[in-house]
């Protein structure tokens, strides 16, 4: 096998064992996205519990969400070093330990009615711990899946990390819906929200047990065997892969802003700005999550056939044009139009995220790929993922214009288009172990 073959063709594990390893790895996205999506869906309740429920409490709640995302690049750098120097498997196990601790402690937090402002401070601390721990989670899973897939189906294989994340989102919206329907507002604020976070802690504990049985990535094993592990992966990436970092940042920015505004923010938008009943908004979010789950693997497989570059550019243009029109449908409050708007917002956002799952790690060579994801993926996720609901809420509050959030998506989509235009096509292309391998292949 060529040292530049990124697929696991030389992996000694049988196909069944390889598939099991990939499923176990992808299960982590269920837990990660359950937690962060749950926080968004419970934001109106958490605003009351931890920040008193006054005029600015929702902004404070989204501020905590944003702060957690700002910790992702920090965690990604730490876990990136582990993943590139010690092993992909060890990094995934370490992040699982911290995730389970953060979720279970969150469920035990007292509210502002008991300890005042300290409650909000403790929530901030635990959300930052969660953000730190998942900094290496999703990017690590994408790297692991990419390195265990074949050249011809990397888009389809990595898309299942996104599909599984939507299972986590479905669990989150399902738990939120059941609790909001079966409990009174007082009970939901008193103890109901805690049940949802306990469930997340249990899922994280299960994930930890499963990951102990993971095989190491065959690509990492080859790098270790050949003595090609990077000593300073972050510095190596910044020295030899700056263009790849920029492209990954652009792809992630588009993926993050469309996912967090066109999918997860819709529930809060309908509840707080269109005054849709909470149960109805969560029901729509459930339907949207199903759409995302269906679209995601299809989009990943399509990118294997048609290419990542052309599809990503087309989806960026579509997002820029359609998002304001579809948010306008949500603003009508008419049931049929609201359903149509929510589902049409979800489908292209899901496709962008699915294609990004392979397109982003494919920009980098194997040596330092984990750390490169910390820079290119997690930095953009922190800025355009965690901050997007907060920015959208502030834009609407300050301008008094409900469509301000939608045009935020339009602006970001248009800004990243020039970078997407020059991104290389990576679908089906053989990847490389090191920058030297890549450069040698380019010269020939």
C-alpha positions in Angstrom: 0.0 0.0 0.0 1.2 3.5 -0.8 2.1 5.6 2.1 -0.2 8.3 0.6 -3.3 6.1 0.7 -5.5 7.5 3.4 -8.0 4.6 3.3 -7.6 1.6 5.6 -6.8 -0.8 2.8 -4.0 -2.2 4.8 -6.0 -2.4 8.0 -5.8 -5.9 9.4 -9.2 -5.7 11.0 -12.0 -7.6 9.3 -14.7 -5.5 7.7 -17.2 -6.3 10.5 -14.8 -5.1 13.1 -14.0 -2.0 11.1 -17.7 -1.1 10.8 -18.2 -1.6 14.5 -15.3 0.7 15.3 -16.7 3.3 13.0 -20.2 3.1 14.6 -18.8 3.4 18.1 -16.8 6.4 17.1 -19.7 8.1 15.4 -21.9 7.5 18.5 -20.0 10.2 20.2 -21.7 12.8 18.0 -25.1 11.7 19.5 -23.9 12.7 23.0 -22.2 16.0 21.9 -25.1 17.3 19.9 -27.7 16.1 22.4 -26.1 18.3 25.1 -25.6 21.5 23.0 -28.9 21.2 21.2 -30.7 20.5 24.5 -29.3 23.7 26.0 -30.7 25.7 23.0 -34.1 24.0 23.3 -34.3 24.6 27.0 -32.9 28.1 26.8 -36.2 29.8 27.7 -36.4 27.6 30.9 -32.7 27.9 31.7 -33.0 31.7 31.4 -35.5 31.7 34.2 -33.7 29.2 36.4 -30.2 30.7 36.2 -30.7 34.3 35.2 -34.1 35.3 36.8 -36.2 35.5 33.6 -36.0 39.3 33.2 -35.6 41.1 29.9 -31.9 40.3 29.4 -32.0 36.7 30.8 -32.2 35.1 27.3 -29.2 37.1 26.1 -27.3 36.0 29.2 -28.3 32.4 28.5 -27.1 32.6 24.9 -23.9 34.4 26.2 -23.1 31.3 28.3 -23.7 29.1 25.2 -21.3 31.3 23.2 -18.7 31.2 26.0 -18.8 27.4 25.9 -18.1 27.5 22.2 -15.2 29.8 22.6 -13.6 27.1 24.7 -13.8 24.6 21.9 -10.6 25.8 20.1 -8.7 25.6 23.4 -9.9 22.1 24.0 -9.2 21.2 20.4 -5.6 22.3 20.7 -5.1 20.1 23.8 -6.9 17.1 22.3 -5.3 17.7 19.0 -1.9 17.3 20.6 -3.1 14.0 22.1 -4.6 12.8 18.9 -1.5 13.6 16.8 1.1 12.5 19.3 -0.5 9.7 21.4 -3.4 8.4 19.3 -6.8 9.2 17.9 -8.4 6.6 20.3 -6.8 8.0 23.4 -8.1 11.5 22.6 -11.6 10.3 22.1 -11.6 8.4 25.4 -10.3 11.5 27.3 -13.0 13.8 25.8 -15.7 11.3 26.7 -14.7 11.3 30.4 -14.9 15.1 30.6 -18.3 15.2 28.8 -19.9 12.8 31.2 -18.6 14.7 34.2 -19.8 18.1 32.8 -23.4 16.9 32.0 -24.0 15.1 35.4 -22.7 18.1 37.4 -24.9 20.4 35.3 -28.0 18.4 36.3 -27.1 18.9 40.0 -26.7 22.7 39.8 -28.9 24.9 42.1 -30.8 27.7 40.5 -30.6 31.5 41.0 -33.5 31.4 43.5 -31.2 29.4 45.8 -27.7 31.0 45.4 -28.3 34.1 43.3 -25.8 35.1 40.6 -23.5 32.2 41.6 -25.9 29.8 39.8 -25.2 31.5 36.5 -21.5 31.6 37.2 -21.5 27.8 37.9 -23.5 27.1 34.7 -20.9 29.2 32.8 -18.1 27.2 34.4 -19.6 23.8 33.5 -20.6 24.9 30.0 -17.0 26.0 29.4 -15.8 22.5 30.7 -18.2 21.0 28.2 -17.0 23.2 25.4 -13.4 22.3 26.2 -14.2 18.6 26.2 -16.1 18.6 22.9 -13.3 20.7 21.3 -11.6 17.4 20.3 -14.8 15.4 20.0 -16.5 16.1 16.7 -13.3 16.9 14.9 -11.6 13.8 16.4 -14.6 11.7 15.2 -14.4 13.1 11.7 -10.6 12.4 11.5 -11.1 8.8 12.8 -13.9 8.1 10.3 -12.1 9.7 7.4 -9.0 7.6 8.2 -11.0 4.3 8.3 -13.0 4.9 5.1 -12.1 4.3 1.5 -11.2 7.0 -1.0 -14.4 6.5 -2.9 -16.9 6.8 0.0 -15.3 9.2 2.5 -18.2 11.6 2.1 -20.8 9.0 2.8 -18.9 7.5 5.8 -18.2 10.8 7.5 -21.7 12.0 6.9 -22.9 9.5 9.5 -21.2 11.5 12.2 -23.5 14.3 11.2 -26.5 11.9 10.9 -25.8 10.6 14.4 -25.5 14.2 15.7 -29.1 14.7 14.5 -30.1 11.6 16.4 -28.7 13.4 19.4 -30.7 16.5 18.4 -33.8 14.4 18.0 -33.3 13.0 21.5 -32.8 16.5 22.8 -35.9 17.9 21.2 -37.9 14.8 22.1 -36.8 15.1 25.8 -37.6 18.8 25.7 -41.0 18.2 24.1 -42.0 15.4 26.5 -41.0 17.5 29.5 -42.7 20.6 28.3 -46.0 18.8 27.5 -46.2 16.6 30.6 -44.9 19.0 33.2 -46.2 22.3 34.4 -43.9 25.3 33.8 -43.1 25.3 37.5 -42.1 21.7 37.6 -40.1 22.1 34.4 -38.2 24.9 36.0 -37.8 23.1 39.3 -36.6 19.7 38.3 -37.8 18.7 34.8 -34.8 20.2 33.0 -32.4 18.2 35.2 -33.8 14.9 34.0 -32.8 15.8 30.4 -29.2 16.5 31.5 -29.0 13.3 33.6 -30.0 11.4 30.4 -27.1 13.1 28.6 -24.7 12.0 31.4 -25.8 8.4 31.1 -25.3 8.5 27.3 -21.8 9.9 27.8 -21.0 7.1 30.3 -22.2 4.5 27.8 -20.0 6.1 25.1 -17.0 5.9 27.4 -17.4 2.2 27.9 -17.8 1.5 24.2 -14.7 3.6 23.3 -12.4 1.5 25.4 -12.8 -1.2 22.8 -11.9 1.0 19.8 -9.0 0.1 17.5 -6.5 2.8 16.7 -6.8 4.5 13.3 -4.7 2.5 10.8 -3.4 5.8 9.4 -2.1 6.9 12.8 -0.5 3.4 13.3 1.3 3.8 9.9 2.6 7.3 10.8 3.9 5.9 14.1 5.5 2.9 12.4 7.1 5.0 9.8 8.4 7.6 12.3 6.3 10.4 10.8 4.4 11.6 13.9 4.8 15.4 14.2 6.7 16.8 17.2 4.9 20.2 17.0 1.7 19.5 15.0 0.2 23.0 15.4 3.4 24.8 14.3 3.8 22.3 11.4 0.2 23.0 10.2 0.7 26.8 10.4 3.9 26.5 8.5 2.9 24.1 5.7 -0.9 24.1 5.5 -2.1 27.8 5.9 -4.3 27.7 2.8 -5.9 24.5 4.0 -6.7 26.2 7.3 -8.3 29.1 5.5 -10.5 26.8 3.4 -11.5 24.7 6.4 -12.4 27.9 8.2 -14.6 29.1 5.4 -16.4 25.7 5.0 -17.0 25.5 8.7 -18.3 29.1 8.9 -20.9 28.3 6.3 -21.8 25.0 7.9 -22.0 26.5 11.5 -24.1 29.6 10.7 -26.6 27.7 8.6 -26.9 24.9 11.1 -27.3 27.0 14.2 -29.6 29.6 12.7 -31.5 27.7 10.1 -32.1 24.6 12.3 -31.6 25.0 16.1 -32.3 28.7 16.5 -35.7 28.3 14.7 -37.4 27.0 17.8 -36.3 30.0 20.0 -37.1 32.4 17.1 -40.7 31.0 16.9 -41.2 31.0 20.6 -39.7 34.4 21.5 -40.3 36.5 18.4 -43.3 35.0 16.6 -44.9 34.0 19.9 -45.6 30.4 18.8 -46.4 28.0 21.7 -43.4 26.2 23.0 -44.8 22.7 22.4 -45.6 23.7 18.7 -42.1 25.1 18.2 -40.5 22.0 19.6 -42.7 19.8 17.5 -41.5 21.7 14.4 -37.9 21.2 15.5 -38.6 17.5 15.7 -39.8 17.4 12.1 -36.8 19.5 11.0 -34.5 17.0 12.8 -36.1 14.1 10.9 -35.5 16.0 7.6 -31.8 16.6 8.6 -31.4 12.9 9.4 -32.7 11.8 6.0 -30.8 14.5 4.0 -27.4 14.0 5.7 -26.3 10.6 4.4 -27.8 11.3 1.0 -25.8 14.6 0.7 -22.6 12.8 1.8 -23.0 10.1 -0.8 -23.9 12.7 -3.5 -20.7 14.6 -2.7 -18.7 11.4 -3.4 -20.2 11.3 -6.9 -20.5 15.0 -7.8 -17.6 16.5 -5.7 -17.4 18.6 -2.6 -16.5 21.9 -4.2 -19.4 22.4 -6.6 -22.0 21.3 -4.2 -20.7 23.5 -1.4 -20.7 26.5 -3.7 -24.2 25.8 -4.8 -25.5 25.4 -1.3 -23.8 28.7 -0.2 -25.6 30.6 -3.0 -28.9 28.9 -2.0 -28.5 29.7 1.6 -27.7 33.4 0.8 -30.9 33.8 -1.3 -33.4 31.5 0.5 -32.8 32.1 4.2 -34.4 35.6 4.4 -37.4 34.4 2.3 -37.9 31.3 4.5 -37.6 33.3 7.8 -40.3 35.6 6.4 -42.5 32.5 6.1 -41.8 31.7 9.7 -42.8 35.3 10.7 -46.3 35.0 9.2 -47.3 32.7 12.1 -49.6 30.8 9.6 -49.3 27.1 10.4 -48.7 25.8 6.9 -46.2 28.5 6.0 -44.3 28.0 9.2 -44.0 24.3 8.7 -42.9 24.9 5.1 -40.3 27.5 6.1 -38.9 25.4 8.9 -38.4 22.3 6.8 -37.0 24.1 3.8 -34.5 25.9 6.1 -33.4 22.6 7.5 -32.7 20.6 4.3 -29.9 22.7 2.7 -28.3 23.4 6.1 -28.1 19.7 6.7 -26.5 19.2 3.3 -23.8 21.8 3.9 -23.0 20.2 7.3 -22.9 16.7 5.7 -20.5 17.7 2.9 -18.3 19.7 5.3 -17.8 16.5 7.4 -15.5 15.1 4.8 -14.4 18.3 3.0 -12.8 19.8 6.1 -10.5 17.0 7.3 -9.6 16.2 3.6 -7.9 19.6 3.3 -5.1 18.4 5.6 -2.4 15.8 5.5 -2.5 13.0 8.1 0.5 14.2 10.2 -1.1 16.9 12.2 -4.6 16.5 10.8 -6.1 16.4 14.4 -4.5 19.6 15.4 -5.3 21.2 12.0 -8.9 20.6 12.7 -8.5 22.5 16.0 -7.5 25.6 14.1 -9.6 25.4 10.9 -12.7 23.8 12.2 -13.1 24.6 15.9 -12.1 28.3 15.6 -14.8 28.9 13.0 -17.3 26.8 15.0 -16.7 28.9 18.1 -17.2 32.2 16.2 -20.0 31.2 13.8 -21.6 28.4 15.8 -21.7 29.4 19.4 -22.0 33.1 18.7 -24.7 32.9 16.0 -27.8 32.5 18.3 -26.5 35.3 20.5 -25.7 37.6 17.5 -29.1 36.8 15.9 -30.9 37.7 19.2 -29.0 40.9 19.6 -29.6 41.9 16.0 -33.3 41.4 16.3 -33.5 43.2 19.7 -31.4 46.2 18.6 -32.9 46.6 15.1 -36.5 45.6 15.9 -36.4 43.7 12.6 -37.2 40.0 12.8 -35.4 39.2 9.5 -32.1 40.6 10.8 -31.0 37.1 11.9 -31.7 35.7 8.4 -29.6 38.3 6.6 -26.8 37.5 9.0 -26.7 34.1 7.2 -26.8 35.8 3.9 -23.8 38.0 4.7 -21.7 35.0 6.0 -22.5 32.9 2.9 -21.5 35.6 0.5 -18.3 36.3 2.4 -17.0 32.7 2.2 -17.9 32.2 -1.5 -14.5 33.5 -2.8 -12.6 31.1 -0.6 -14.9 28.2 -1.6 -14.3 29.1 -5.2 -10.6 28.3 -4.9 -10.9 25.2 -2.7 -9.5 22.0 -4.4 -11.7 19.1 -5.2 -11.0 16.3 -2.7 -13.8 13.8 -3.5 -12.2 10.5 -4.4 -8.7 12.0 -4.3 -5.9 10.0 -2.6 -4.9 11.9 0.6 -1.3 12.2 1.9 0.5 11.3 5.1 2.8 14.4 5.3 3.3 17.7 3.6 6.4 16.3 1.9 4.3 13.4 0.4 1.8 16.0 -0.8 4.4 18.3 -2.3 6.2 15.4 -4.1 2.9 14.2 -5.6 2.1 17.7 -6.8 5.5 18.0 -8.5 5.0 14.7 -10.4 
